[in-house]
Amino acid sequence: MSNLRIPGPTPCPPEVLQAMSWQMINHRGPQFAGYLKEVTEGLKTIFQTKNDVFILSCSGTGGLESAVVNTLSPGDKVLGVSIGVFGDRFATIAKTYGAEVVSLKFEWGKAADPDKVADALKANPDVKAVLVTHNETSTGVTNDLAAIARVVKSAGKLLLVDAVSSMGSINLPVDEWGLDVCVTGSQKGWMVPPGLAMVSISPEAWKACEAAKMPRFYFDFLKAKKYGEKGQTPWTPCMSVVFGMTVAIKMMLEEGHANIVKRHERIADMTRRNVKALGLELFADEKYASNTVTSIRAPKGLDGKLINKIMREDHDIILGGGQQELEGKIFRIGHLGWVDEKDIEAVFAALKVALPKAGFKGA
Ligand SMILES: *Cc1c(COP(=O)(O)O)cnc(C)c1O
């Protein structure tokens, strides 16, 4: 079996894969309602929220789209805070549906500066919502979302959060930080395959939802709420992933969320230490380096794609590459979900052999 070390999809425990093979049942019957309830309650524990949490059948991007179309109207001004590919994507979704996007971009590898967010809100008092990525998977940076949320909420704006690659793995207390819509995806920290997005919706977001005029059908939160009350989803859900999720959530609650967060911290620390010990350089500002994905600068004169190719062909270890302008310039190690120290030790044992083969002469 390959050592799949990309930041999603992530490997799934055998118990989860087994649940994925359960026979189909009535998606509008009592048994499936029980599964939905169980998973939703578990999600609320991990989201640390009393807000509504819905399970949508789509990848994380669908969840981001749902956040936009359910809270905004065409012509609304939004502040799109971006530190990488996914921050840009969130803003593009808003633009696509007719929002007027004020872009606040930061250098890739760096975190967003909460003071600059405050300045942008002062300069644009008519902004209705702020879009921000918690954990920017493309650069391996985790924003100081607590500080950003303080700025945004004290300005009285809606805060829509892409927490696709952090929720479950990095501490993210939705209610304490006042996050209005928070989105995650099943294939990241949740130890299940792709197919589901999970979103939380605050009372303030519900108010915005009533006034929101962006077109929506499949991702309509009001429909999700109406069917949710009956223990159903409006449309046939990705049932096998929900089956898998019942097992994964149970495993996560057994380990305990605080322990999961600590495990991710520990493994990320170990990854960063190993990167430096090899004489390589972290791409992310270390103060904000992500606990779910580590980005590494390709050594001077070396193509990150070649390193990943050797790792794949010689060692059956699958690493992430750089996206867009970072293609070939960085490579990334995913360490979220079902991961322990041994998985990462294997990566570095292989890198010790793969790097010289790629032409790396050492630091
Ligand atoms: C993976 C990811 C997404 C969503 O990607 P999908 O391919 O649609 O699941 C969005 N934001 C971040 C930060 C991600 O890591």
PDBQT file of the ligand as one rigid body, heavy atoms in Angstrom, charges set to zero:
ROOT
HETATM    1  C1  LIG A 401      -9.009  20.647  -0.218  1.00  0.00    +0.000 C 
HETATM    2  C2  LIG A 401      -9.369  22.052   0.074  1.00  0.00    +0.000 A 
HETATM    3  C3  LIG A 401     -10.514  22.669  -0.447  1.00  0.00    +0.000 A 
HETATM    4  C4  LIG A 401     -11.560  21.990  -1.262  1.00  0.00    +0.000 C 
HETATM    5  O1  LIG A 401     -11.153  21.224  -2.262  1.00  0.00    +0.000 OA
HETATM    6  P1  LIG A 401     -12.102  20.105  -2.901  1.00  0.00    +0.000 P 
HETATM    7  O2  LIG A 401     -11.213  19.501  -3.884  1.00  0.00    +0.000 OA
HETATM    8  O3  LIG A 401     -13.264  20.799  -3.467  1.00  0.00    +0.000 OA
HETATM    9  O4  LIG A 401     -12.499  19.208  -1.768  1.00  0.00    +0.000 OA
HETATM   10  C5  LIG A 401     -10.779  23.975  -0.109  1.00  0.00    +0.000 A 
HETATM   11  N1  LIG A 401      -9.987  24.659   0.709  1.00  0.00    +0.000 NA
HETATM   12  C6  LIG A 401      -8.899  24.109   1.255  1.00  0.00    +0.000 A 
HETATM   13  C7  LIG A 401      -8.084  24.929   2.204  1.00  0.00    +0.000 C 
HETATM   14  C8  LIG A 401      -8.551  22.791   0.965  1.00  0.00    +0.000 A 
HETATM   15  O5  LIG A 401      -7.469  22.252   1.514  1.00  0.00    +0.000 OA
ENDROOT
TORSDOF 0
